[in-house]
Amino acid sequence: MANLPHIWHIREFGKEDHGIVLRGGEKALYRKLNESKGIIYISKAIEEKYSPHIKKGIFQEVIYNDISKDFINRKTNFNIDPDNSLKATIIGTIQEGKGQLVAVKAVEKANKLGAKIELHICGKKIGSYYNEVNNYVKDHKLSDQIYFDGFKTKMNEYRSDMDIGIVASKSEAFGRVTVEGMLSNLAMIGADSAATSELITDNVTGLLYKNGDIDELAEKLVYLYKDRKKLKELAINGFDFAKKFTEGNAANEIYDMITKLS
């Protein structure tokens, strides 16, 4: 209506991550996308979903999110004493797609294998999936291993008390929680799927496990429990990698794209 070029900024899968079914269906969405002049995807995983449906001539680019420098939260001390228990956290809305129950079962198994790990679940304690996870914890008498910490706002302070971050999501479009965890020097363990695979280089900036594989996630947890040197190494490497997301690159790249298409 304004006779100006239109640019889409696609930030979610939709169906795969949130179970959202679009009004008019995906064909209607693709029709609208093909009327635009440019499309920004926040990860290669998002690009792989949408780009096959886009006609030639429409400018497309992957631009990862910026993260505020406020999330830079470097640790000075790491939990390297092998006699100490480890604290792992999984952060986000408590819903099936985020995989909290997978994390609970993996920590349960890791502790049976000789580790001493606490899992702290950060997110609002509401909904049917929360009830399912909570009931599992109660039924299996895991209240001394699994803690529901509720919704938190002071995330740097919260993460400072943790050693490991778990990302068990089926389909992360980008994964702010992964980058923010790295910026707090957490050793990140993520499901090898969607954009999480783009952010974590296995055994370098974190650890990857097969999506949904409780046994493999448990093995990774036991590995870090036993090898505190590796825990610290992954935490430091992840921090160094994640710092680039605080440099304002996304804002500059988006500005350049708008300028180019106008």
Salt bridges, closest charged atoms under 4 A:
GLU12 OE1 - HIS18 NE2 3.05
GLU16 OE1 - LYS49 NZ 2.98
ASP17 OD2 - HIS18 NE2 3.87
GLU26 OE2 - LYS49 NZ 3.33
GLU96 OE2 - LYS170 NZ 3.91
GLU108 OE2 - LYS112 NZ 3.76
GLU118 OE1 - HIS120 NE2 2.78
ASP149 OD2 - HIS120 ND1 2.89
ASP161 OD2 - LYS87 NZ 2.69
GLU172 OE2 - LYS98 NZ 3.00
GLU180 OE1 - ARG159 NH2 3.31
GLU180 OE2 - ARG176 NH2 2.98
ASP215 OD1 - LYS109 NZ 2.75
GLU233 OE2 - LYS230 NZ 2.92
ASP240 OD1 - LYS243 NZ 3.96
